[in-house]
Every structure is written in structure tokens, then in C-alpha cells.
């Protein structure tokens, strides 16, 4: 099983509780730039908090959406289509993320609460196919 989760609208302790409830042992942060205005969700404090909770943290910059800066300019469907085309041109991304997830109860993490509104909805099925598992969105 491969999981996905967004932290939008969540407190850090709530995120950790959800991860523990699903026995997640590795979080793969798929934000290109793991910075957040929300306290505790930038790369270093998030990684520290997850490790303190017994969960591995890995930042997979390669899996990030390089078009995220356009999110307020173009419709979300177009933004996600651009990411899909980016993945099609960068075929090694799904394989790299699959290797990071292999052998773990892993969750792909990004910002958006609803997976359908996030690039993880495009990446996760490709990673899961490589692993021979299904995707569960922790919304």
C-alpha cells in the first residue's frame, strides 16, 4: 500500500497522529520547495518532528511540481496537465520515488488536503504501479 497525505488545515500533531494510525514509517515529501508559512511544516522542523515520532522523512525534490508558482494564474486542471506532461518527459521520477518507498509503509506528502487537487494524484498511481500496490489517500 502507498499512502498520500496533505497537511493543509492540519496541525503538526494531527498529521503525526494520522500517520501513526496508519502505521506509516516513511514520509516522502514531494514538494519541490519544502517551505511553508505554517509553523512546523518546512523541511527541517517537519523532518525533526517526524523523526522524533519514529517516522523517516525524505525530501524528494525531483517529484515536486515545477509549475506550482502558476497555481494562482492558471486553472488547476491546466496546472495538473502540465505536471503530467512533466512526468511523461521525466520518466525516472516515478522510479526514484518508488525506490524511496520500497519496503516501507510510505506516504507521499504535499500541501493540498484533497489529493485530487494536488500533483500527488498524478504521481502516486505511477509509483504504486511500479511497486505493485494500491494508493490510499489519507484525506
C-alpha positions in Angstrom: 0.0 0.0 0.0 1.2 3.5 -0.8 -0.4 6.4 1.0 -0.7 10.1 0.2 -1.5 13.0 2.6 -1.7 16.7 2.5 -1.1 18.9 5.5 -3.5 21.8 4.5 -5.7 22.7 7.5 -3.9 20.3 9.9 -1.7 20.9 12.9 1.6 19.0 13.1 0.4 16.8 15.9 -2.7 15.9 14.0 -0.6 14.9 11.0 1.6 12.7 13.1 -1.4 11.1 14.7 -2.9 10.2 11.3 0.5 8.8 10.2 0.8 6.7 13.3 -2.8 5.5 13.0 -2.0 4.1 9.5 1.4 2.8 10.7 3.3 5.0 8.2 7.1 4.6 8.8 8.3 6.9 6.0 7.1 10.2 4.7 8.3 11.3 1.3 7.9 15.0 0.9 7.2 15.6 -2.8 7.2 19.4 -2.6 9.8 20.9 -4.9 10.5 23.6 -2.3 9.6 22.2 1.2 8.9 25.6 2.7 5.7 26.6 4.5 4.2 29.6 6.2 2.6 27.1 8.5 4.7 26.5 11.6 6.4 23.1 11.7 5.8 22.2 8.0 9.1 23.5 6.4 11.7 20.8 5.7 13.9 20.9 8.8 11.2 21.3 11.5 8.9 18.8 9.8 11.8 16.3 9.4 12.8 16.7 13.0 9.2 16.2 14.3 8.7 13.1 12.2 11.9 11.6 13.2 11.1 12.3 16.9 7.9 10.4 16.3 9.7 7.4 14.8 8.9 8.2 11.2 11.6 8.6 8.5 11.5 11.8 6.5 12.8 12.1 2.9 12.6 15.2 0.7 12.2 14.1 -3.0 12.7 17.4 -4.7 12.7 15.7 -8.1 9.0 14.8 -7.6 7.9 18.4 -7.0 5.7 20.3 -9.3 7.8 22.9 -11.1 4.6 24.7 -12.2 3.3 25.3 -8.6 4.1 29.0 -8.9 1.4 29.2 -11.6 -1.3 27.9 -9.3 -2.9 31.3 -8.9 -2.6 32.2 -12.6 -3.9 29.2 -14.5 -6.8 26.8 -13.7 -5.9 23.8 -11.6 -6.7 21.3 -14.3 -4.2 23.0 -16.6 -1.6 23.1 -13.8 -2.0 19.3 -13.3 -1.9 18.7 -17.0 1.4 20.5 -17.1 2.7 18.3 -14.3 1.5 15.2 -16.1 3.5 16.3 -19.2 6.5 17.0 -17.0 6.3 13.4 -15.6 6.0 12.0 -19.0 9.2 13.8 -20.1 11.0 12.9 -16.8 10.3 9.2 -16.7 12.8 8.5 -13.9 10.8 10.4 -11.3 8.3 7.7 -10.5 11.0 5.1 -10.4 13.1 7.2 -8.0 10.1 7.8 -5.7 9.2 4.1 -5.8 12.7 3.2 -4.7 12.3 5.6 -1.7 9.0 3.9 -0.8 10.0 0.3 -1.4 9.9 -1.8 1.7 8.1 0.9 3.8 4.6 1.9 4.7 5.2 5.2 2.9 3.1 8.3 2.5 3.7 10.9 -0.2 3.2 14.3 1.4 2.3 17.6 -0.1 0.2 20.7 0.9 -3.3 20.2 -0.6 -5.8 18.4 1.7 -7.6 16.9 -1.3 -5.4 14.6 -3.3 -7.4 15.3 -6.5 -6.3 18.9 -6.3 -2.6 18.0 -5.9 0.1 16.7 -8.2 0.4 13.7 -5.9 -2.8 12.4 -7.5 -0.8 12.1 -10.7 2.5 10.8 -9.2 1.1 8.3 -6.7 -0.6 5.9 -9.2 2.7 5.8 -11.2 4.7 5.0 -8.1 2.2 2.4 -6.9 2.2 0.7 -10.3 6.0 0.3 -10.0 5.6 -1.2 -6.5 2.6 -3.4 -7.4 0.4 -1.8 -4.7 -2.7 0.4 -4.4 -2.9 4.0 -3.4 -4.8 5.2 -0.3 -5.3 8.9 0.2 -5.4 10.0 3.8 -7.8 12.9 3.5 
